Amino acid sequence: MSGSELKTSDVTQAERDALREAIRRALDAHRVSGRTGIVAAILREDAVVVTAENQVDQETDPTRHAEMVALSQATAQLGRKDLSDCTLVSTLQPCEMCLAAMRFAGIQRVIFAATQDKVAGKYFVFPRLGIEDFKAAGDRFSTVGGVMEPDVLHLYAEGSE
């Protein structure tokens, strides 16, 4: 069974609320020098487990994307590496590294705002490798992108966040 594309109507109210809060935090972070306006959250049973900001610049570590930080914090908080009963939401479509890490953690559902085709190329180091390729290569992996996208596109359009 290959991954599937969800519709915006498939997004739960809890997922919308978590994404709305992530967007609010991304906009706030964007206004503060030295912070990056990318935020991700992990939900389990419609409750937010963690919400995390991108920490690449603060930690001078290219792997500290918001999704990676959220995965790390969620596994620590839950005391397990298996997050197959969790959903990830993000203000920006997860990059290749983050998609792979999410799949290693068992995440099967991803909801995001800004989509790859509408943001600056710097966010994806393999631009011809898209989320559809990840979905085709695995099973039980569903996504819905573009949720509340207009609220964040300006953050990622030029790649200057």
N, C-alpha and C positions, 0 to 999 in steps of 0.2 A: 504494500500500500504506500503510495507516494504522499508527500505533503500536500496540503490543500490551502487554497486561498480563502480566507474568511471574508465576510462582508462587514462593513462598518456596523451594520445592524446586529452582528454577532458579538460585538464588544459589550461586556456587562457594565452595569452602572459602577461597580467597584473598580473595574479596569479604567473606565472613563475618569473617575474621581482620582485615581492614582496618577493617571497621565496628566490630568489638569494640574495636580499639585507638582508633578515633575516639571511641567512647563513653567509654572509660577517660579519655581526654584531656578530653572535655567535662565529665565529672564532676569531674575535678581542677580544671579552669578555673573551674567553678561555685563551688568552695570558696574561691577566691582573689578578694579584692575588686578590682573594676575589670576583671575578665576575664569574657567571655561564654562560656557552655557550649554552643557550637555549633562542630562540627568537621567538616571534609570532607577527603576524600582522592581522588587520581586514581591509577588503576591502569592499567598497560599490560602485557599478556602475564602477568597474574597477579602482577605485582610492583608494589609501591607506588612511584610516582614522587615524590609529595609528599603531605604531610598538613599541613593549615593550620587555624588557629583564626580565628574571627570577630575582626576588628580594628576594628570600627565605633567603639567607645568610645576605644580607645587612639589611633587616628588621627583622631578626630572627623570621620570620613568615612562617610556612609551607604551607600556602595557597597562597603565592605570586608567584605562577608559572607564567611563561611568558604569558600563555593564560589567566589566571585570571586577571593579570595586564592589558592586552590588552582589555579584556571585560570591565573592570572597566573604563579605560580611554575612550574607544569608547562610552559607554553609557553616560558618562559625556560630551564628546565633541558633541555628537549628541542630547543630551538633552532628551533621551528616553531609556527605558529598552528593548524595542523590537528591536532586531537586525536581524529579519528574512530576511531582504534584504541584508544581509552582508555575506561574506565568511571569514573564518578564515584560515590562513596559519601558519604553525609552522615548526621549524627545527626538532622537535621530535614528534612522535605520541602522541597526548594528552592523559593524564592519565585519570583514572576513574572520579576523582573530576572535572577535566577540561571539560571532555565530558558532564558531568551532567550540569555544569554551562552553557556551550554553548547551550545546549538544552533548559534550562530555559530562556535563552536570545533569543531563536528562531533560532539560527544559523542552517542552513540546509545543508551547504556545507563546507567540511574540506579538506584541501590539506596539506600534510606533507611530510617531507623528511625521517628521520630514522623511521623504523617500529619496533614495539614491539618485534618481534621475533629475531631481530638482535642487540638488545641493552641489557645492564646490567639489571638485574631484579629489581634493586632498584627503577626504575622509575615507577613501577606499584605495588601497595600494594595488589591488588587482581589479581595475575598473571593468574588465570583461567577465569577472566572476561575480555574479549577482546572487541575490537571495533565492532566486528560482533554481539556481544550480545546487545550492545547499538542500533545498526541498526535494529536488529530483534525486539526490544522492542518498537520502535517508528516508526513514519512515516516521509516521506520527509527528510531523512537524508542520504546524499551521501558523500563518501570519496574517496580520491585517495592518497595512500601512496607510499613511495619509490621514490618520485620525487627528483632527484638530491641527492639521498641517499648516494652514495659514497663520496660526498663532506663533510659529517658530521659524518659518522659512527665512525670514530676514536675518536670523542668527547664523545660518549656514550657507547662504547664497554666495558669499564672497570668500568664505573660508578664513575670515578674520576674527572669529569669536575668541 
